[in-house]
Each structure stands twice: as C-alpha cells, then as structure tokens.
Amino acid sequence: MAEIKKRSGCPVSSSLDIWGDKWSLLIVRDLMYAKACTYGDFLKSEEKIATNILASRLQTLEAAGIISRSEHPDSKLKVLYRLTEKGIDLLPVMMEIYLWGDKYFKLSDTHKAFLQEVKKDKEGFTKNLKQKLKKAI
C-alpha cells in the first residue's frame, strides 16, 4: 500500500488527507451501520460511487488503518470490510456531522429517525454503538 502523504503537521490537515474527500466518510458511515460490507454493498449505496473511486478509497482507508479486509465467510470471491478501532474512533466525528447536517439540511425520514435516537442521549448512543462495532472487529 502506498504511504499517505501529509501536507503539514496540522491535525485537521492530516486527518483530511485520509478521510477528507467526497467518499471516504460515506464508506465509514456504511460500515458503522452495517458493521461489515462487501465491495458490492458499497456500490449499492444511494450516492452511487464509481468502482474506480471506491477501489481507491478502500485502499487509502485500509492503508491508514481505518478499515480492515478479511475473507468473506460465505464466498471466496468476496472480501469483507470492517472498521478497525481507529475507524470506530471516528464515530463521535460522524455524530457531530449528522447533527450539523440536521441543523442546515432537509433530511430523509430514515435520517430524522436516527437523529431522534441520537438526540435522546448522544453520549449513551455513541457509547453503545461503539461497543457494538468493537464486538464486530
């Protein structure tokens, strides 16, 4: 895997070098909800990522230690992707992005329902989801 080049020593800039593109956090989002995904699962998301972009982002996220890949238990032709502990640590960031988006954008009913649960007890929700994700590692 290629080394990720950093533009500076700034933590915001260094983080954006890994997941600051248009697609990487959507891949992380899908893994947070599904816990594990195949390449085909990512292609089915409503954002319609192109296959070449998906392959590139998966490589970058794996090289950065955000995701891991393993053999699929049901098919030798498929690979299963999961968040690593480093990837799971993005959960609070994702929650804040969701809440920010809720403030400024019209959301789908699914996302509204999700955010209702988050807003009831954001800290508890985040802690519970983190524990579930860690069990899936």
FENKA-V310511 format. One record per pair of residues at least 6 apart in sequence whose C-alpha atoms are under 8 Angstrom apart, sorted by the first residue. I is the first residue (numbers start at 1). J is the second residue. If there is no record, write none. Layout:
BEGIN
I_J / I_J
END
This chain:
BEGIN
1_59 / 1_63 / 2_63 / 3_63 / 4_17 / 4_18 / 4_60 / 4_63 / 4_64 / 5_17 / 6_13 / 6_14 / 6_17 / 7_13 / 7_14 / 7_17 / 8_14 / 18_24 / 18_60 / 18_61 / 18_64 / 19_25 / 19_61 / 23_49 / 23_54 / 23_57 / 24_57 / 24_58 / 24_61 / 27_42 / 28_83 / 28_87 / 29_94 / 30_37 / 30_42 / 31_37 / 31_81 / 31_82 / 31_83 / 32_83 / 32_88 / 32_91 / 32_133 / 35_82 / 35_83 / 35_133 / 35_136 / 36_80 / 36_81 / 36_82 / 36_83 / 36_136 / 37_80 / 37_81 / 37_82 / 38_78 / 38_79 / 38_80 / 38_81 / 39_78 / 39_79 / 39_80 / 39_81 / 42_49 / 42_54 / 43_49 / 43_50 / 43_51 / 43_54 / 58_67 / 61_67 / 62_68 / 62_69 / 65_84 / 65_86 / 65_87 / 66_83 / 66_84 / 66_85 / 66_86 / 66_87 / 66_88 / 67_81 / 67_82 / 67_83 / 67_84 / 67_86 / 67_87 / 68_81 / 68_82 / 68_83 / 68_84 / 69_79 / 69_80 / 69_81 / 69_82 / 70_79 / 70_80 / 70_81 / 71_78 / 71_79 / 71_80 / 72_78 / 72_79 / 72_80 / 82_136 / 82_137 / 83_133 / 83_137 / 84_134 / 84_137 / 85_134 / 85_137 / 88_130 / 88_133 / 88_134 / 89_130 / 91_126 / 91_130 / 92_126 / 95_118 / 95_126 / 98_115 / 99_115 / 102_112 / 102_115 / 117_125 / 118_125 / 118_126
END
